[in-house]
Amino acid sequence: MSWVESFEISAPFIDLKNDPERAAMLAKELSKEIVDTHPLAGRYWKVIAEVEPQDDVLATAEDETVLVHLTWSRKSETPPWPLHQFLGSAVELRDLLGSRY
């Protein structure tokens, strides 16, 4: 079981478990922004939470979790965009959040 499955989503995140339409819309934008050469390419990323107005989303694929900064260009981006950071634990996420928000 991935650490994110038991992670309690709270501020500054908005939990999207009860808003599958919003989660799907964000996942669609994420997939538009990723080109084949991007480190996130080749996997379906499920968005589970967002941070507004920072345009960050927390997403999972298989056993990986990533925090991604969407550009909202609605088109493929040139790497390193969209900016992202892989997260191996809740501690890493909390440390990252502490440095950003």
mmCIF file of the C-alpha atoms, coordinates in Angstrom:
data_MODEL
# 
_entry.id   MODEL 
# 
loop_
_atom_site.group_PDB 
_atom_site.id 
_atom_site.type_symbol 
_atom_site.label_atom_id 
_atom_site.label_alt_id 
_atom_site.label_comp_id 
_atom_site.label_asym_id 
_atom_site.label_entity_id 
_atom_site.label_seq_id 
_atom_site.pdbx_PDB_ins_code 
_atom_site.Cartn_x 
_atom_site.Cartn_y 
_atom_site.Cartn_z 
_atom_site.occupancy 
_atom_site.B_iso_or_equiv 
_atom_site.pdbx_formal_charge 
_atom_site.auth_seq_id 
_atom_site.auth_comp_id 
_atom_site.auth_asym_id 
_atom_site.auth_atom_id 
_atom_site.pdbx_PDB_model_num 
ATOM 1   C CA . MET A 1 1   ? 0.000   0.000  0.000   1.00 0.00 ? 1   MET A CA 1 
ATOM 2   C CA . SER A 1 2   ? 1.327   3.439  -0.961  1.00 0.00 ? 2   SER A CA 1 
ATOM 3   C CA . TRP A 1 3   ? 1.801   6.005  1.791   1.00 0.00 ? 3   TRP A CA 1 
ATOM 4   C CA . VAL A 1 4   ? -0.607  8.369  0.030   1.00 0.00 ? 4   VAL A CA 1 
ATOM 5   C CA . GLU A 1 5   ? -3.538  5.957  0.435   1.00 0.00 ? 5   GLU A CA 1 
ATOM 6   C CA . SER A 1 6   ? -3.476  6.477  4.186   1.00 0.00 ? 6   SER A CA 1 
ATOM 7   C CA . PHE A 1 7   ? -2.419  10.134 4.063   1.00 0.00 ? 7   PHE A CA 1 
ATOM 8   C CA . GLU A 1 8   ? -4.983  12.537 5.522   1.00 0.00 ? 8   GLU A CA 1 
ATOM 9   C CA . ILE A 1 9   ? -5.373  15.331 2.996   1.00 0.00 ? 9   ILE A CA 1 
ATOM 10  C CA . SER A 1 10  ? -5.742  18.688 4.700   1.00 0.00 ? 10  SER A CA 1 
ATOM 11  C CA . ALA A 1 11  ? -4.885  22.371 4.175   1.00 0.00 ? 11  ALA A CA 1 
ATOM 12  C CA . PRO A 1 12  ? -3.344  23.678 2.029   1.00 0.00 ? 12  PRO A CA 1 
ATOM 13  C CA . PHE A 1 13  ? -4.705  20.836 -0.121  1.00 0.00 ? 13  PHE A CA 1 
ATOM 14  C CA . ILE A 1 14  ? -8.276  20.387 -1.299  1.00 0.00 ? 14  ILE A CA 1 
ATOM 15  C CA . ASP A 1 15  ? -9.214  16.700 -1.171  1.00 0.00 ? 15  ASP A CA 1 
ATOM 16  C CA . LEU A 1 16  ? -10.771 15.617 -4.476  1.00 0.00 ? 16  LEU A CA 1 
ATOM 17  C CA . LYS A 1 17  ? -12.040 12.183 -3.405  1.00 0.00 ? 17  LYS A CA 1 
ATOM 18  C CA . ASN A 1 18  ? -15.590 13.518 -3.421  1.00 0.00 ? 18  ASN A CA 1 
ATOM 19  C CA . ASP A 1 19  ? -15.158 15.580 -6.584  1.00 0.00 ? 19  ASP A CA 1 
ATOM 20  C CA . PRO A 1 20  ? -14.263 13.120 -9.363  1.00 0.00 ? 20  PRO A CA 1 
ATOM 21  C CA . GLU A 1 21  ? -15.232 15.588 -12.094 1.00 0.00 ? 21  GLU A CA 1 
ATOM 22  C CA . ARG A 1 22  ? -12.720 18.183 -10.850 1.00 0.00 ? 22  ARG A CA 1 
ATOM 23  C CA . ALA A 1 23  ? -10.067 15.481 -10.384 1.00 0.00 ? 23  ALA A CA 1 
ATOM 24  C CA . ALA A 1 24  ? -10.638 14.228 -13.959 1.00 0.00 ? 24  ALA A CA 1 
ATOM 25  C CA . MET A 1 25  ? -10.452 17.757 -15.376 1.00 0.00 ? 25  MET A CA 1 
ATOM 26  C CA . LEU A 1 26  ? -7.123  18.366 -13.600 1.00 0.00 ? 26  LEU A CA 1 
ATOM 27  C CA . ALA A 1 27  ? -5.781  14.983 -14.741 1.00 0.00 ? 27  ALA A CA 1 
ATOM 28  C CA . LYS A 1 28  ? -6.748  15.867 -18.318 1.00 0.00 ? 28  LYS A CA 1 
ATOM 29  C CA . GLU A 1 29  ? -4.837  19.152 -18.119 1.00 0.00 ? 29  GLU A CA 1 
ATOM 30  C CA . LEU A 1 30  ? -1.850  17.338 -16.641 1.00 0.00 ? 30  LEU A CA 1 
ATOM 31  C CA . SER A 1 31  ? -1.853  14.818 -19.496 1.00 0.00 ? 31  SER A CA 1 
ATOM 32  C CA . LYS A 1 32  ? -2.009  17.639 -22.072 1.00 0.00 ? 32  LYS A CA 1 
ATOM 33  C CA . GLU A 1 33  ? 1.065   19.314 -20.584 1.00 0.00 ? 33  GLU A CA 1 
ATOM 34  C CA . ILE A 1 34  ? 3.271   16.192 -20.504 1.00 0.00 ? 34  ILE A CA 1 
ATOM 35  C CA . VAL A 1 35  ? 5.331   15.394 -23.616 1.00 0.00 ? 35  VAL A CA 1 
ATOM 36  C CA . ASP A 1 36  ? 6.922   12.012 -24.333 1.00 0.00 ? 36  ASP A CA 1 
ATOM 37  C CA . THR A 1 37  ? 10.307  13.160 -23.023 1.00 0.00 ? 37  THR A CA 1 
ATOM 38  C CA . HIS A 1 38  ? 8.966   14.382 -19.671 1.00 0.00 ? 38  HIS A CA 1 
ATOM 39  C CA . PRO A 1 39  ? 9.743   12.229 -16.600 1.00 0.00 ? 39  PRO A CA 1 
ATOM 40  C CA . LEU A 1 40  ? 5.985   11.867 -15.942 1.00 0.00 ? 40  LEU A CA 1 
ATOM 41  C CA . ALA A 1 41  ? 5.253   10.536 -19.439 1.00 0.00 ? 41  ALA A CA 1 
ATOM 42  C CA . GLY A 1 42  ? 3.951   7.050  -20.072 1.00 0.00 ? 42  GLY A CA 1 
ATOM 43  C CA . ARG A 1 43  ? 1.700   6.721  -17.036 1.00 0.00 ? 43  ARG A CA 1 
ATOM 44  C CA . TYR A 1 44  ? -1.851  7.679  -16.181 1.00 0.00 ? 44  TYR A CA 1 
ATOM 45  C CA . TRP A 1 45  ? -1.697  10.119 -13.272 1.00 0.00 ? 45  TRP A CA 1 
ATOM 46  C CA . LYS A 1 46  ? -4.737  10.226 -11.013 1.00 0.00 ? 46  LYS A CA 1 
ATOM 47  C CA . VAL A 1 47  ? -5.125  13.612 -9.346  1.00 0.00 ? 47  VAL A CA 1 
ATOM 48  C CA . ILE A 1 48  ? -6.188  13.231 -5.728  1.00 0.00 ? 48  ILE A CA 1 
ATOM 49  C CA . ALA A 1 49  ? -5.788  16.780 -4.393  1.00 0.00 ? 49  ALA A CA 1 
ATOM 50  C CA . GLU A 1 50  ? -5.099  20.341 -5.469  1.00 0.00 ? 50  GLU A CA 1 
ATOM 51  C CA . VAL A 1 51  ? -3.781  23.550 -3.976  1.00 0.00 ? 51  VAL A CA 1 
ATOM 52  C CA . GLU A 1 52  ? -5.422  26.780 -5.045  1.00 0.00 ? 52  GLU A CA 1 
ATOM 53  C CA . PRO A 1 53  ? -4.370  29.317 -6.216  1.00 0.00 ? 53  PRO A CA 1 
ATOM 54  C CA . GLN A 1 54  ? -0.870  27.832 -6.609  1.00 0.00 ? 54  GLN A CA 1 
ATOM 55  C CA . ASP A 1 55  ? -1.931  25.448 -9.425  1.00 0.00 ? 55  ASP A CA 1 
ATOM 56  C CA . ASP A 1 56  ? -0.267  22.476 -7.728  1.00 0.00 ? 56  ASP A CA 1 
ATOM 57  C CA . VAL A 1 57  ? -1.810  19.017 -7.818  1.00 0.00 ? 57  VAL A CA 1 
ATOM 58  C CA . LEU A 1 58  ? -0.984  15.856 -5.913  1.00 0.00 ? 58  LEU A CA 1 
ATOM 59  C CA . ALA A 1 59  ? -1.179  12.863 -8.229  1.00 0.00 ? 59  ALA A CA 1 
ATOM 60  C CA . THR A 1 60  ? -0.509  9.135  -8.099  1.00 0.00 ? 60  THR A CA 1 
ATOM 61  C CA . ALA A 1 61  ? 0.371   6.486  -10.664 1.00 0.00 ? 61  ALA A CA 1 
ATOM 62  C CA . GLU A 1 62  ? 1.093   2.893  -9.743  1.00 0.00 ? 62  GLU A CA 1 
ATOM 63  C CA . ASP A 1 63  ? 3.268   3.209  -6.606  1.00 0.00 ? 63  ASP A CA 1 
ATOM 64  C CA . GLU A 1 64  ? 4.489   6.751  -7.255  1.00 0.00 ? 64  GLU A CA 1 
ATOM 65  C CA . THR A 1 65  ? 3.267   10.073 -5.930  1.00 0.00 ? 65  THR A CA 1 
ATOM 66  C CA . VAL A 1 66  ? 4.149   13.439 -7.382  1.00 0.00 ? 66  VAL A CA 1 
ATOM 67  C CA . LEU A 1 67  ? 3.432   17.094 -6.724  1.00 0.00 ? 67  LEU A CA 1 
ATOM 68  C CA . VAL A 1 68  ? 3.026   18.912 -10.055 1.00 0.00 ? 68  VAL A CA 1 
ATOM 69  C CA . HIS A 1 69  ? 2.750   22.609 -10.835 1.00 0.00 ? 69  HIS A CA 1 
ATOM 70  C CA . LEU A 1 70  ? 0.336   22.934 -13.765 1.00 0.00 ? 70  LEU A CA 1 
ATOM 71  C CA . THR A 1 71  ? 0.952   25.713 -16.281 1.00 0.00 ? 71  THR A CA 1 
ATOM 72  C CA . TRP A 1 72  ? -2.603  25.822 -17.638 1.00 0.00 ? 72  TRP A CA 1 
ATOM 73  C CA . SER A 1 73  ? -1.276  26.270 -21.161 1.00 0.00 ? 73  SER A CA 1 
ATOM 74  C CA . ARG A 1 74  ? -3.716  23.583 -22.379 1.00 0.00 ? 74  ARG A CA 1 
ATOM 75  C CA . LYS A 1 75  ? -0.956  22.229 -24.605 1.00 0.00 ? 75  LYS A CA 1 
ATOM 76  C CA . SER A 1 76  ? 2.243   20.205 -24.407 1.00 0.00 ? 76  SER A CA 1 
ATOM 77  C CA . GLU A 1 77  ? 5.034   21.882 -22.501 1.00 0.00 ? 77  GLU A CA 1 
ATOM 78  C CA . THR A 1 78  ? 8.791   21.785 -22.940 1.00 0.00 ? 78  THR A CA 1 
ATOM 79  C CA . PRO A 1 79  ? 10.492  19.936 -20.061 1.00 0.00 ? 79  PRO A CA 1 
ATOM 80  C CA . PRO A 1 80  ? 11.112  20.681 -17.272 1.00 0.00 ? 80  PRO A CA 1 
ATOM 81  C CA . TRP A 1 81  ? 7.521   22.005 -17.440 1.00 0.00 ? 81  TRP A CA 1 
ATOM 82  C CA . PRO A 1 82  ? 5.283   21.118 -15.826 1.00 0.00 ? 82  PRO A CA 1 
ATOM 83  C CA . LEU A 1 83  ? 7.519   21.338 -12.794 1.00 0.00 ? 83  LEU A CA 1 
ATOM 84  C CA . HIS A 1 84  ? 7.199   18.319 -10.523 1.00 0.00 ? 84  HIS A CA 1 
ATOM 85  C CA . GLN A 1 85  ? 8.672   16.577 -7.522  1.00 0.00 ? 85  GLN A CA 1 
ATOM 86  C CA . PHE A 1 86  ? 8.384   12.874 -6.780  1.00 0.00 ? 86  PHE A CA 1 
ATOM 87  C CA . LEU A 1 87  ? 7.452   12.168 -3.164  1.00 0.00 ? 87  LEU A CA 1 
ATOM 88  C CA . GLY A 1 88  ? 8.375   9.002  -1.313  1.00 0.00 ? 88  GLY A CA 1 
ATOM 89  C CA . SER A 1 89  ? 6.600   9.737  1.960   1.00 0.00 ? 89  SER A CA 1 
ATOM 90  C CA . ALA A 1 90  ? 4.255   12.026 3.842   1.00 0.00 ? 90  ALA A CA 1 
ATOM 91  C CA . VAL A 1 91  ? 7.313   13.493 5.578   1.00 0.00 ? 91  VAL A CA 1 
ATOM 92  C CA . GLU A 1 92  ? 8.756   14.561 2.216   1.00 0.00 ? 92  GLU A CA 1 
ATOM 93  C CA . LEU A 1 93  ? 5.439   16.172 1.293   1.00 0.00 ? 93  LEU A CA 1 
ATOM 94  C CA . ARG A 1 94  ? 5.205   18.040 4.604   1.00 0.00 ? 94  ARG A CA 1 
ATOM 95  C CA . ASP A 1 95  ? 8.808   19.242 4.251   1.00 0.00 ? 95  ASP A CA 1 
ATOM 96  C CA . LEU A 1 96  ? 8.110   20.442 0.720   1.00 0.00 ? 96  LEU A CA 1 
ATOM 97  C CA . LEU A 1 97  ? 4.921   22.172 1.782   1.00 0.00 ? 97  LEU A CA 1 
ATOM 98  C CA . GLY A 1 98  ? 6.751   23.871 4.622   1.00 0.00 ? 98  GLY A CA 1 
ATOM 99  C CA . SER A 1 99  ? 9.221   25.353 2.162   1.00 0.00 ? 99  SER A CA 1 
ATOM 100 C CA . ARG A 1 100 ? 6.562   26.484 -0.330  1.00 0.00 ? 100 ARG A CA 1 
ATOM 101 C CA . TYR A 1 101 ? 3.516   27.642 1.600   1.00 0.00 ? 101 TYR A CA 1 
# 
